[in-house]
Amino acid sequence: MPQAATALLNARWIVPVEPEGQVLEHHTLAIHEGRILAILPQAEAAIRYT
């Protein structure tokens, strides 16, 4: 069953602070009530969050 999120931000690239030097392509930030729930591939986010 999908989990609720207030926003799903799809990005071409996400550059996290850690681990250094990593670039995530075609990922989504799942946000709920101002907090980041997850950073995951866009296809997975579409299934996991509403």
mmCIF entry with sequence, helices, sheets and N, C-alpha, C, O atoms, coordinates in Angstrom:
data_MODEL
# 
_entry.id   MODEL 
# 
_entity.id                         1 
_entity.type                       polymer 
_entity.pdbx_number_of_molecules   1 
# 
_entity_poly.entity_id                      1 
_entity_poly.type                           'polypeptide(L)' 
_entity_poly.nstd_linkage                   no 
_entity_poly.nstd_monomer                   no 
_entity_poly.pdbx_seq_one_letter_code       MPQAATALLNARWIVPVEPEGQVLEHHTLAIHEGRILAILPQAEAAIRYT 
_entity_poly.pdbx_seq_one_letter_code_can   MPQAATALLNARWIVPVEPEGQVLEHHTLAIHEGRILAILPQAEAAIRYT 
_entity_poly.pdbx_strand_id                 A 
# 
loop_
_entity_poly_seq.entity_id 
_entity_poly_seq.num 
_entity_poly_seq.mon_id 
_entity_poly_seq.hetero 
1 1  MET n 
1 2  PRO n 
1 3  GLN n 
1 4  ALA n 
1 5  ALA n 
1 6  THR n 
1 7  ALA n 
1 8  LEU n 
1 9  LEU n 
1 10 ASN n 
1 11 ALA n 
1 12 ARG n 
1 13 TRP n 
1 14 ILE n 
1 15 VAL n 
1 16 PRO n 
1 17 VAL n 
1 18 GLU n 
1 19 PRO n 
1 20 GLU n 
1 21 GLY n 
1 22 GLN n 
1 23 VAL n 
1 24 LEU n 
1 25 GLU n 
1 26 HIS n 
1 27 HIS n 
1 28 THR n 
1 29 LEU n 
1 30 ALA n 
1 31 ILE n 
1 32 HIS n 
1 33 GLU n 
1 34 GLY n 
1 35 ARG n 
1 36 ILE n 
1 37 LEU n 
1 38 ALA n 
1 39 ILE n 
1 40 LEU n 
1 41 PRO n 
1 42 GLN n 
1 43 ALA n 
1 44 GLU n 
1 45 ALA n 
1 46 ALA n 
1 47 ILE n 
1 48 ARG n 
1 49 TYR n 
1 50 THR n 
# 
_struct_asym.id          A 
_struct_asym.entity_id   1 
# 
_struct_conf.conf_type_id            HELX_P 
_struct_conf.id                      HELX_P1 
_struct_conf.pdbx_PDB_helix_id       AA1 
_struct_conf.beg_label_comp_id       GLN 
_struct_conf.beg_label_asym_id       A 
_struct_conf.beg_label_seq_id        42 
_struct_conf.pdbx_beg_PDB_ins_code   ? 
_struct_conf.end_label_comp_id       ARG 
_struct_conf.end_label_asym_id       A 
_struct_conf.end_label_seq_id        48 
_struct_conf.pdbx_end_PDB_ins_code   ? 
_struct_conf.beg_auth_comp_id        GLN 
_struct_conf.beg_auth_asym_id        A 
_struct_conf.beg_auth_seq_id         42 
_struct_conf.end_auth_comp_id        ARG 
_struct_conf.end_auth_asym_id        A 
_struct_conf.end_auth_seq_id         48 
_struct_conf.pdbx_PDB_helix_class    1 
_struct_conf.details                 ? 
_struct_conf.pdbx_PDB_helix_length   7 
# 
_struct_conf_type.id          HELX_P 
_struct_conf_type.criteria    ? 
_struct_conf_type.reference   ? 
# 
_struct_sheet.id               AA1 
_struct_sheet.type             ? 
_struct_sheet.number_strands   3 
_struct_sheet.details          ? 
# 
loop_
_struct_sheet_order.sheet_id 
_struct_sheet_order.range_id_1 
_struct_sheet_order.range_id_2 
_struct_sheet_order.offset 
_struct_sheet_order.sense 
AA1 1 2 ? anti-parallel 
AA1 2 3 ? anti-parallel 
# 
loop_
_struct_sheet_range.sheet_id 
_struct_sheet_range.id 
_struct_sheet_range.beg_label_comp_id 
_struct_sheet_range.beg_label_asym_id 
_struct_sheet_range.beg_label_seq_id 
_struct_sheet_range.pdbx_beg_PDB_ins_code 
_struct_sheet_range.end_label_comp_id 
_struct_sheet_range.end_label_asym_id 
_struct_sheet_range.end_label_seq_id 
_struct_sheet_range.pdbx_end_PDB_ins_code 
_struct_sheet_range.beg_auth_comp_id 
_struct_sheet_range.beg_auth_asym_id 
_struct_sheet_range.beg_auth_seq_id 
_struct_sheet_range.end_auth_comp_id 
_struct_sheet_range.end_auth_asym_id 
_struct_sheet_range.end_auth_seq_id 
AA1 1 ALA A 7  ? ILE A 14 ? ALA A 7  ILE A 14 
AA1 2 LEU A 24 ? HIS A 32 ? LEU A 24 HIS A 32 
AA1 3 ARG A 35 ? PRO A 41 ? ARG A 35 PRO A 41 
# 
loop_
_atom_site.group_PDB 
_atom_site.id 
_atom_site.type_symbol 
_atom_site.label_atom_id 
_atom_site.label_alt_id 
_atom_site.label_comp_id 
_atom_site.label_asym_id 
_atom_site.label_entity_id 
_atom_site.label_seq_id 
_atom_site.pdbx_PDB_ins_code 
_atom_site.Cartn_x 
_atom_site.Cartn_y 
_atom_site.Cartn_z 
_atom_site.occupancy 
_atom_site.B_iso_or_equiv 
_atom_site.pdbx_formal_charge 
_atom_site.auth_seq_id 
_atom_site.auth_comp_id 
_atom_site.auth_asym_id 
_atom_site.auth_atom_id 
_atom_site.pdbx_PDB_model_num 
ATOM 1   N N  . MET A 1 1  ? 0.835  -1.180 0.000   1.00 0.00 ? 1  MET A N  1 
ATOM 2   C CA . MET A 1 1  ? 0.000  0.000  0.000   1.00 0.00 ? 1  MET A CA 1 
ATOM 3   C C  . MET A 1 1  ? 0.883  1.248  0.000   1.00 0.00 ? 1  MET A C  1 
ATOM 4   O O  . MET A 1 1  ? 1.796  1.351  0.819   1.00 0.00 ? 1  MET A O  1 
ATOM 5   N N  . PRO A 1 2  ? 0.629  2.190  -0.899  1.00 0.00 ? 2  PRO A N  1 
ATOM 6   C CA . PRO A 1 2  ? 1.455  3.409  -0.975  1.00 0.00 ? 2  PRO A CA 1 
ATOM 7   C C  . PRO A 1 2  ? 1.372  4.263  0.290   1.00 0.00 ? 2  PRO A C  1 
ATOM 8   O O  . PRO A 1 2  ? 0.336  4.329  0.950   1.00 0.00 ? 2  PRO A O  1 
ATOM 9   N N  . GLN A 1 3  ? 2.468  4.901  0.599   1.00 0.00 ? 3  GLN A N  1 
ATOM 10  C CA . GLN A 1 3  ? 2.582  5.782  1.760   1.00 0.00 ? 3  GLN A CA 1 
ATOM 11  C C  . GLN A 1 3  ? 2.321  7.218  1.302   1.00 0.00 ? 3  GLN A C  1 
ATOM 12  O O  . GLN A 1 3  ? 2.653  7.573  0.171   1.00 0.00 ? 3  GLN A O  1 
ATOM 13  N N  . ALA A 1 4  ? 1.736  8.040  2.160   1.00 0.00 ? 4  ALA A N  1 
ATOM 14  C CA . ALA A 1 4  ? 1.435  9.430  1.824   1.00 0.00 ? 4  ALA A CA 1 
ATOM 15  C C  . ALA A 1 4  ? 2.700  10.287 1.852   1.00 0.00 ? 4  ALA A C  1 
ATOM 16  O O  . ALA A 1 4  ? 3.582  10.095 2.688   1.00 0.00 ? 4  ALA A O  1 
ATOM 17  N N  . ALA A 1 5  ? 2.764  11.234 0.919   1.00 0.00 ? 5  ALA A N  1 
ATOM 18  C CA . ALA A 1 5  ? 3.830  12.229 0.879   1.00 0.00 ? 5  ALA A CA 1 
ATOM 19  C C  . ALA A 1 5  ? 3.198  13.545 0.452   1.00 0.00 ? 5  ALA A C  1 
ATOM 20  O O  . ALA A 1 5  ? 2.306  13.560 -0.397  1.00 0.00 ? 5  ALA A O  1 
ATOM 21  N N  . THR A 1 6  ? 3.653  14.651 1.034   1.00 0.00 ? 6  THR A N  1 
ATOM 22  C CA . THR A 1 6  ? 3.107  15.956 0.648   1.00 0.00 ? 6  THR A CA 1 
ATOM 23  C C  . THR A 1 6  ? 3.664  16.392 -0.692  1.00 0.00 ? 6  THR A C  1 
ATOM 24  O O  . THR A 1 6  ? 2.995  17.120 -1.426  1.00 0.00 ? 6  THR A O  1 
ATOM 25  N N  . ALA A 1 7  ? 4.874  15.966 -1.030  1.00 0.00 ? 7  ALA A N  1 
ATOM 26  C CA . ALA A 1 7  ? 5.479  16.344 -2.308  1.00 0.00 ? 7  ALA A CA 1 
ATOM 27  C C  . ALA A 1 7  ? 6.445  15.269 -2.767  1.00 0.00 ? 7  ALA A C  1 
ATOM 28  O O  . ALA A 1 7  ? 7.144  14.646 -1.967  1.00 0.00 ? 7  ALA A O  1 
ATOM 29  N N  . LEU A 1 8  ? 6.465  15.070 -4.070  1.00 0.00 ? 8  LEU A N  1 
ATOM 30  C CA . LEU A 1 8  ? 7.451  14.207 -4.714  1.00 0.00 ? 8  LEU A CA 1 
ATOM 31  C C  . LEU A 1 8  ? 8.178  15.078 -5.729  1.00 0.00 ? 8  LEU A C  1 
ATOM 32  O O  . LEU A 1 8  ? 7.580  15.537 -6.702  1.00 0.00 ? 8  LEU A O  1 
ATOM 33  N N  . LEU A 1 9  ? 9.457  15.303 -5.502  1.00 0.00 ? 9  LEU A N  1 
ATOM 34  C CA . LEU A 1 9  ? 10.253 16.150 -6.380  1.00 0.00 ? 9  LEU A CA 1 
ATOM 35  C C  . LEU A 1 9  ? 11.151 15.272 -7.241  1.00 0.00 ? 9  LEU A C  1 
ATOM 36  O O  . LEU A 1 9  ? 12.113 14.680 -6.752  1.00 0.00 ? 9  LEU A O  1 
ATOM 37  N N  . ASN A 1 10 ? 10.825 15.196 -8.529  1.00 0.00 ? 10 ASN A N  1 
ATOM 38  C CA . ASN A 1 10 ? 11.626 14.411 -9.472  1.00 0.00 ? 10 ASN A CA 1 
ATOM 39  C C  . ASN A 1 10 ? 12.764 15.270 -9.992  1.00 0.00 ? 10 ASN A C  1 
ATOM 40  O O  . ASN A 1 10 ? 12.558 16.408 -10.415 1.00 0.00 ? 10 ASN A O  1 
ATOM 41  N N  . ALA A 1 11 ? 13.956 14.715 -9.956  1.00 0.00 ? 11 ALA A N  1 
ATOM 42  C CA . ALA A 1 11 ? 15.134 15.467 -10.383 1.00 0.00 ? 11 ALA A CA 1 
ATOM 43  C C  . ALA A 1 11 ? 15.957 14.659 -11.374 1.00 0.00 ? 11 ALA A C  1 
ATOM 44  O O  . ALA A 1 11 ? 16.040 13.435 -11.281 1.00 0.00 ? 11 ALA A O  1 
ATOM 45  N N  . ARG A 1 12 ? 16.559 15.357 -12.316 1.00 0.00 ? 12 ARG A N  1 
ATOM 46  C CA . ARG A 1 12 ? 17.469 14.703 -13.260 1.00 0.00 ? 12 ARG A CA 1 
ATOM 47  C C  . ARG A 1 12 ? 18.709 14.236 -12.515 1.00 0.00 ? 12 ARG A C  1 
ATOM 48  O O  . ARG A 1 12 ? 19.197 13.126 -12.727 1.00 0.00 ? 12 ARG A O  1 
ATOM 49  N N  . TRP A 1 13 ? 19.219 15.115 -11.624 1.00 0.00 ? 13 TRP A N  1 
ATOM 50  C CA . TRP A 1 13 ? 20.385 14.780 -10.806 1.00 0.00 ? 13 TRP A CA 1 
ATOM 51  C C  . TRP A 1 13 ? 20.155 15.247 -9.376  1.00 0.00 ? 13 TRP A C  1 
ATOM 52  O O  . TRP A 1 13 ? 19.581 16.310 -9.139  1.00 0.00 ? 13 TRP A O  1 
ATOM 53  N N  . ILE A 1 14 ? 20.607 14.446 -8.437  1.00 0.00 ? 14 ILE A N  1 
ATOM 54  C CA . ILE A 1 14 ? 20.666 14.830 -7.025  1.00 0.00 ? 14 ILE A CA 1 
ATOM 55  C C  . ILE A 1 14 ? 22.087 14.530 -6.575  1.00 0.00 ? 14 ILE A C  1 
ATOM 56  O O  . ILE A 1 14 ? 22.597 13.429 -6.781  1.00 0.00 ? 14 ILE A O  1 
ATOM 57  N N  . VAL A 1 15 ? 22.718 15.522 -5.959  1.00 0.00 ? 15 VAL A N  1 
ATOM 58  C CA . VAL A 1 15 ? 24.087 15.353 -5.465  1.00 0.00 ? 15 VAL A CA 1 
ATOM 59  C C  . VAL A 1 15 ? 24.027 15.399 -3.938  1.00 0.00 ? 15 VAL A C  1 
ATOM 60  O O  . VAL A 1 15 ? 23.972 16.481 -3.353  1.00 0.00 ? 15 VAL A O  1 
ATOM 61  N N  . PRO A 1 16 ? 24.036 14.238 -3.294  1.00 0.00 ? 16 PRO A N  1 
ATOM 62  C CA . PRO A 1 16 ? 23.976 14.217 -1.834  1.00 0.00 ? 16 PRO A CA 1 
ATOM 63  C C  . PRO A 1 16 ? 25.290 14.667 -1.197  1.00 0.00 ? 16 PRO A C  1 
ATOM 64  O O  . PRO A 1 16 ? 26.350 14.596 -1.819  1.00 0.00 ? 16 PRO A O  1 
ATOM 65  N N  . VAL A 1 17 ? 25.206 15.125 0.041   1.00 0.00 ? 17 VAL A N  1 
ATOM 66  C CA . VAL A 1 17 ? 26.401 15.538 0.782   1.00 0.00 ? 17 VAL A CA 1 
ATOM 67  C C  . VAL A 1 17 ? 27.263 14.306 1.082   1.00 0.00 ? 17 VAL A C  1 
ATOM 68  O O  . VAL A 1 17 ? 28.486 14.347 0.950   1.00 0.00 ? 17 VAL A O  1 
ATOM 69  N N  . GLU A 1 18 ? 26.620 13.230 1.479   1.00 0.00 ? 18 GLU A N  1 
ATOM 70  C CA . GLU A 1 18 ? 27.324 11.975 1.744   1.00 0.00 ? 18 GLU A CA 1 
ATOM 71  C C  . GLU A 1 18 ? 26.636 10.861 0.990   1.00 0.00 ? 18 GLU A C  1 
ATOM 72  O O  . GLU A 1 18 ? 25.406 10.855 0.951   1.00 0.00 ? 18 GLU A O  1 
ATOM 73  N N  . PRO A 1 19 ? 27.319 9.942  0.404   1.00 0.00 ? 19 PRO A N  1 
ATOM 74  C CA . PRO A 1 19 ? 28.760 9.873  0.260   1.00 0.00 ? 19 PRO A CA 1 
ATOM 75  C C  . PRO A 1 19 ? 29.260 10.895 -0.754  1.00 0.00 ? 19 PRO A C  1 
ATOM 76  O O  . PRO A 1 19 ? 28.599 11.179 -1.753  1.00 0.00 ? 19 PRO A O  1 
ATOM 77  N N  . GLU A 1 20 ? 30.406 11.426 -0.484  1.00 0.00 ? 20 GLU A N  1 
ATOM 78  C CA . GLU A 1 20 ? 31.015 12.463 -1.313  1.00 0.00 ? 20 GLU A CA 1 
ATOM 79  C C  . GLU A 1 20 ? 31.259 11.957 -2.731  1.00 0.00 ? 20 GLU A C  1 
ATOM 80  O O  . GLU A 1 20 ? 31.713 10.831 -2.934  1.00 0.00 ? 20 GLU A O  1 
ATOM 81  N N  . GLY A 1 21 ? 30.951 12.805 -3.702  1.00 0.00 ? 21 GLY A N  1 
ATOM 82  C CA . GLY A 1 21 ? 31.237 12.475 -5.087  1.00 0.00 ? 21 GLY A CA 1 
ATOM 83  C C  . GLY A 1 21 ? 30.174 11.652 -5.795  1.00 0.00 ? 21 GLY A C  1 
ATOM 84  O O  . GLY A 1 21 ? 30.326 11.349 -6.979  1.00 0.00 ? 21 GLY A O  1 
ATOM 85  N N  . GLN A 1 22 ? 29.115 11.287 -5.112  1.00 0.00 ? 22 GLN A N  1 
ATOM 86  C CA . GLN A 1 22 ? 28.068 10.481 -5.730  1.00 0.00 ? 22 GLN A CA 1 
ATOM 87  C C  . GLN A 1 22 ? 27.044 11.398 -6.404  1.00 0.00 ? 22 GLN A C  1 
ATOM 88  O O  . GLN A 1 22 ? 26.710 12.457 -5.873  1.00 0.00 ? 22 GLN A O  1 
ATOM 89  N N  . VAL A 1 23 ? 26.553 10.988 -7.568  1.00 0.00 ? 23 VAL A N  1 
ATOM 90  C CA . VAL A 1 23 ? 25.497 11.707 -8.272  1.00 0.00 ? 23 VAL A CA 1 
ATOM 91  C C  . VAL A 1 23 ? 24.389 10.708 -8.573  1.00 0.00 ? 23 VAL A C  1 
ATOM 92  O O  . VAL A 1 23 ? 24.618 9.691  -9.227  1.00 0.00 ? 23 VAL A O  1 
ATOM 93  N N  . LEU A 1 24 ? 23.190 11.005 -8.092  1.00 0.00 ? 24 LEU A N  1 
ATOM 94  C CA . LEU A 1 24 ? 22.039 10.136 -8.325  1.00 0.00 ? 24 LEU A CA 1 
ATOM 95  C C  . LEU A 1 24 ? 21.263 10.676 -9.517  1.00 0.00 ? 24 LEU A C  1 
ATOM 96  O O  . LEU A 1 24 ? 20.850 11.836 -9.514  1.00 0.00 ? 24 LEU A O  1 
ATOM 97  N N  . GLU A 1 25 ? 21.062 9.853  -10.528 1.00 0.00 ? 25 GLU A N  1 
ATOM 98  C CA . GLU A 1 25 ? 20.336 10.278 -11.722 1.00 0.00 ? 25 GLU A CA 1 
ATOM 99  C C  . GLU A 1 25 ? 18.908 9.745  -11.687 1.00 0.00 ? 25 GLU A C  1 
ATOM 100 O O  . GLU A 1 25 ? 18.664 8.608  -11.284 1.00 0.00 ? 25 GLU A O  1 
ATOM 101 N N  . HIS A 1 26 ? 17.959 10.596 -12.121 1.00 0.00 ? 26 HIS A N  1 
ATOM 102 C CA . HIS A 1 26 ? 16.542 10.232 -12.212 1.00 0.00 ? 26 HIS A CA 1 
ATOM 103 C C  . HIS A 1 26 ? 16.023 9.700  -10.871 1.00 0.00 ? 26 HIS A C  1 
ATOM 104 O O  . HIS A 1 26 ? 15.469 8.604  -10.797 1.00 0.00 ? 26 HIS A O  1 
ATOM 105 N N  . HIS A 1 27 ? 16.209 10.483 -9.834  1.00 0.00 ? 27 HIS A N  1 
ATOM 106 C CA . HIS A 1 27 ? 15.745 10.128 -8.495  1.00 0.00 ? 27 HIS A CA 1 
ATOM 107 C C  . HIS A 1 27 ? 14.661 11.102 -8.034  1.00 0.00 ? 27 HIS A C  1 
ATOM 108 O O  . HIS A 1 27 ? 14.460 12.159 -8.632  1.00 0.00 ? 27 HIS A O  1 
ATOM 109 N N  . THR A 1 28 ? 13.978 10.729 -6.973  1.00 0.00 ? 28 THR A N  1 
ATOM 110 C CA . THR A 1 28 ? 12.889 11.519 -6.404  1.00 0.00 ? 28 THR A CA 1 
ATOM 111 C C  . THR A 1 28 ? 13.150 11.771 -4.935  1.00 0.00 ? 28 THR A C  1 
ATOM 112 O O  . THR A 1 28 ? 13.605 10.888 -4.207  1.00 0.00 ? 28 THR A O  1 
ATOM 113 N N  . LEU A 1 29 ? 12.853 12.998 -4.505  1.00 0.00 ? 29 LEU A N  1 
ATOM 114 C CA . LEU A 1 29 ? 12.831 13.323 -3.075  1.00 0.00 ? 29 LEU A CA 1 
ATOM 115 C C  . LEU A 1 29 ? 11.387 13.187 -2.631  1.00 0.00 ? 29 LEU A C  1 
ATOM 116 O O  . LEU A 1 29 ? 10.517 13.890 -3.145  1.00 0.00 ? 29 LEU A O  1 
ATOM 117 N N  . ALA A 1 30 ? 11.117 12.306 -1.698  1.00 0.00 ? 30 ALA A N  1 
ATOM 118 C CA . ALA A 1 30 ? 9.777  12.168 -1.127  1.00 0.00 ? 30 ALA A CA 1 
ATOM 119 C C  . ALA A 1 30 ? 9.755  12.995 0.153   1.00 0.00 ? 30 ALA A C  1 
ATOM 120 O O  . ALA A 1 30 ? 10.554 12.767 1.061   1.00 0.00 ? 30 ALA A O  1 
ATOM 121 N N  . ILE A 1 31 ? 8.833  13.958 0.220   1.00 0.00 ? 31 ILE A N  1 
ATOM 122 C CA . ILE A 1 31 ? 8.763  14.883 1.346   1.00 0.00 ? 31 ILE A CA 1 
ATOM 123 C C  . ILE A 1 31 ? 7.377  14.800 1.972   1.00 0.00 ? 31 ILE A C  1 
ATOM 124 O O  . ILE A 1 31 ? 6.369  14.747 1.268   1.00 0.00 ? 31 ILE A O  1 
ATOM 125 N N  . HIS A 1 32 ? 7.338  14.790 3.296   1.00 0.00 ? 32 HIS A N  1 
ATOM 126 C CA . HIS A 1 32 ? 6.064  14.805 4.020   1.00 0.00 ? 32 HIS A CA 1 
ATOM 127 C C  . HIS A 1 32 ? 6.179  15.760 5.192   1.00 0.00 ? 32 HIS A C  1 
ATOM 128 O O  . HIS A 1 32 ? 7.028  15.596 6.069   1.00 0.00 ? 32 HIS A O  1 
ATOM 129 N N  . GLU A 1 33 ? 5.303  16.766 5.191   1.00 0.00 ? 33 GLU A N  1 
ATOM 130 C CA . GLU A 1 33 ? 5.255  17.774 6.251   1.00 0.00 ? 33 GLU A CA 1 
ATOM 131 C C  . GLU A 1 33 ? 6.627  18.400 6.505   1.00 0.00 ? 33 GLU A C  1 
ATOM 132 O O  . GLU A 1 33 ? 7.034  18.577 7.653   1.00 0.00 ? 33 GLU A O  1 
ATOM 133 N N  . GLY A 1 34 ? 7.337  18.735 5.420   1.00 0.00 ? 34 GLY A N  1 
ATOM 134 C CA . GLY A 1 34 ? 8.610  19.433 5.516   1.00 0.00 ? 34 GLY A CA 1 
ATOM 135 C C  . GLY A 1 34 ? 9.827  18.572 5.811   1.00 0.00 ? 34 GLY A C  1 
ATOM 136 O O  . GLY A 1 34 ? 10.930 19.100 5.951   1.00 0.00 ? 34 GLY A O  1 
ATOM 137 N N  . ARG A 1 35 ? 9.655  17.270 5.908   1.00 0.00 ? 35 ARG A N  1 
ATOM 138 C CA . ARG A 1 35 ? 10.782 16.362 6.187   1.00 0.00 ? 35 ARG A CA 1 
ATOM 139 C C  . ARG A 1 35 ? 10.995 15.421 5.014   1.00 0.00 ? 35 ARG A C  1 
ATOM 140 O O  . ARG A 1 35 ? 10.038 14.925 4.419   1.00 0.00 ? 35 ARG A O  1 
ATOM 141 N N  . ILE A 1 36 ? 12.246 15.182 4.692   1.00 0.00 ? 36 ILE A N  1 
ATOM 142 C CA . ILE A 1 36 ? 12.576 14.231 3.623   1.00 0.00 ? 36 ILE A CA 1 
ATOM 143 C C  . ILE A 1 36 ? 12.364 12.817 4.152   1.00 0.00 ? 36 ILE A C  1 
ATOM 144 O O  . ILE A 1 36 ? 12.972 12.405 5.140   1.00 0.00 ? 36 ILE A O  1 
ATOM 145 N N  . LEU A 1 37 ? 11.489 12.089 3.473   1.00 0.00 ? 37 LEU A N  1 
ATOM 146 C CA . LEU A 1 37 ? 11.228 10.700 3.847   1.00 0.00 ? 37 LEU A CA 1 
ATOM 147 C C  . LEU A 1 37 ? 12.225 9.760  3.185   1.00 0.00 ? 37 LEU A C  1 
ATOM 148 O O  . LEU A 1 37 ? 12.709 8.808  3.798   1.00 0.00 ? 37 LEU A O  1 
ATOM 149 N N  . ALA A 1 38 ? 12.525 10.049 1.911   1.00 0.00 ? 38 ALA A N  1 
ATOM 150 C CA . ALA A 1 38 ? 13.390 9.139  1.160   1.00 0.00 ? 38 ALA A CA 1 
ATOM 151 C C  . ALA A 1 38 ? 13.932 9.821  -0.085  1.00 0.00 ? 38 ALA A C  1 
ATOM 152 O O  . ALA A 1 38 ? 13.353 10.784 -0.589  1.00 0.00 ? 38 ALA A O  1 
ATOM 153 N N  . ILE A 1 39 ? 15.046 9.309  -0.565  1.00 0.00 ? 39 ILE A N  1 
ATOM 154 C CA . ILE A 1 39 ? 15.583 9.639  -1.879  1.00 0.00 ? 39 ILE A CA 1 
ATOM 155 C C  . ILE A 1 39 ? 15.705 8.301  -2.586  1.00 0.00 ? 39 ILE A C  1 
ATOM 156 O O  . ILE A 1 39 ? 16.480 7.438  -2.175  1.00 0.00 ? 39 ILE A O  1 
ATOM 157 N N  . LEU A 1 40 ? 14.931 8.137  -3.656  1.00 0.00 ? 40 LEU A N  1 
ATOM 158 C CA . LEU A 1 40 ? 14.896 6.844  -4.315  1.00 0.00 ? 40 LEU A CA 1 
ATOM 159 C C  . LEU A 1 40 ? 14.649 7.016  -5.810  1.00 0.00 ? 40 LEU A C  1 
ATOM 160 O O  . LEU A 1 40 ? 14.226 8.085  -6.249  1.00 0.00 ? 40 LEU A O  1 
ATOM 161 N N  . PRO A 1 41 ? 14.910 5.970  -6.597  1.00 0.00 ? 41 PRO A N  1 
ATOM 162 C CA . PRO A 1 41 ? 14.680 6.053  -8.039  1.00 0.00 ? 41 PRO A CA 1 
ATOM 163 C C  . PRO A 1 41 ? 13.234 6.441  -8.345  1.00 0.00 ? 41 PRO A C  1 
ATOM 164 O O  . PRO A 1 41 ? 12.315 6.048  -7.626  1.00 0.00 ? 41 PRO A O  1 
ATOM 165 N N  . GLN A 1 42 ? 13.036 7.211  -9.409  1.00 0.00 ? 42 GLN A N  1 
ATOM 166 C CA . GLN A 1 42 ? 11.714 7.726  -9.751  1.00 0.00 ? 42 GLN A CA 1 
ATOM 167 C C  . GLN A 1 42 ? 10.679 6.626  -9.931  1.00 0.00 ? 42 GLN A C  1 
ATOM 168 O O  . GLN A 1 42 ? 9.546  6.776  -9.475  1.00 0.00 ? 42 GLN A O  1 
ATOM 169 N N  . ALA A 1 43 ? 11.034 5.537  -10.577 1.00 0.00 ? 43 ALA A N  1 
ATOM 170 C CA . ALA A 1 43 ? 10.084 4.441  -10.798 1.00 0.00 ? 43 ALA A CA 1 
ATOM 171 C C  . ALA A 1 43 ? 9.616  3.837  -9.476  1.00 0.00 ? 43 ALA A C  1 
ATOM 172 O O  . ALA A 1 43 ? 8.436  3.523  -9.315  1.00 0.00 ? 43 ALA A O  1 
ATOM 173 N N  . GLU A 1 44 ? 10.533 3.678  -8.544  1.00 0.00 ? 44 GLU A N  1 
ATOM 174 C CA . GLU A 1 44 ? 10.188 3.128  -7.233  1.00 0.00 ? 44 GLU A CA 1 
ATOM 175 C C  . GLU A 1 44 ? 9.320  4.107  -6.442  1.00 0.00 ? 44 GLU A C  1 
ATOM 176 O O  . GLU A 1 44 ? 8.381  3.695  -5.761  1.00 0.00 ? 44 GLU A O  1 
ATOM 177 N N  . ALA A 1 45 ? 9.632  5.399  -6.531  1.00 0.00 ? 45 ALA A N  1 
ATOM 178 C CA . ALA A 1 45 ? 8.861  6.419  -5.815  1.00 0.00 ? 45 ALA A CA 1 
ATOM 179 C C  . ALA A 1 45 ? 7.413  6.449  -6.302  1.00 0.00 ? 45 ALA A C  1 
ATOM 180 O O  . ALA A 1 45 ? 6.497  6.636  -5.502  1.00 0.00 ? 45 ALA A O  1 
ATOM 181 N N  . ALA A 1 46 ? 7.201  6.269  -7.587  1.00 0.00 ? 46 ALA A N  1 
ATOM 182 C CA . ALA A 1 46 ? 5.850  6.285  -8.143  1.00 0.00 ? 46 ALA A CA 1 
ATOM 183 C C  . ALA A 1 46 ? 4.988  5.163  -7.579  1.00 0.00 ? 46 ALA A C  1 
ATOM 184 O O  . ALA A 1 46 ? 3.771  5.308  -7.469  1.00 0.00 ? 46 ALA A O  1 
ATOM 185 N N  . ILE A 1 47 ? 5.612  4.053  -7.225  1.00 0.00 ? 47 ILE A N  1 
ATOM 186 C CA . ILE A 1 47 ? 4.889  2.914  -6.668  1.00 0.00 ? 47 ILE A CA 1 
ATOM 187 C C  . ILE A 1 47 ? 4.706  3.074  -5.156  1.00 0.00 ? 47 ILE A C  1 
ATOM 188 O O  . ILE A 1 47 ? 3.653  2.746  -4.610  1.00 0.00 ? 47 ILE A O  1 
ATOM 189 N N  . ARG A 1 48 ? 5.734  3.574  -4.499  1.00 0.00 ? 48 ARG A N  1 
ATOM 190 C CA . ARG A 1 48 ? 5.779  3.607  -3.031  1.00 0.00 ? 48 ARG A CA 1 
ATOM 191 C C  . ARG A 1 48 ? 5.012  4.765  -2.387  1.00 0.00 ? 48 ARG A C  1 
ATOM 192 O O  . ARG A 1 48 ? 4.525  4.627  -1.265  1.00 0.00 ? 48 ARG A O  1 
ATOM 193 N N  . TYR A 1 49 ? 4.896  5.907  -3.081  1.00 0.00 ? 49 TYR A N  1 
ATOM 194 C CA . TYR A 1 49 ? 4.278  7.096  -2.499  1.00 0.00 ? 49 TYR A CA 1 
ATOM 195 C C  . TYR A 1 49 ? 3.122  7.613  -3.340  1.00 0.00 ? 49 TYR A C  1 
ATOM 196 O O  . TYR A 1 49 ? 3.089  7.461  -4.561  1.00 0.00 ? 49 TYR A O  1 
ATOM 197 N N  . THR A 1 50 ? 2.161  8.239  -2.629  1.00 0.00 ? 50 THR A N  1 
ATOM 198 C CA . THR A 1 50 ? 1.022  8.874  -3.313  1.00 0.00 ? 50 THR A CA 1 
ATOM 199 C C  . THR A 1 50 ? 1.148  10.367 -3.191  1.00 0.00 ? 50 THR A C  1 
ATOM 200 O O  . THR A 1 50 ? 0.297  11.101 -3.694  1.00 0.00 ? 50 THR A O  1 
# 
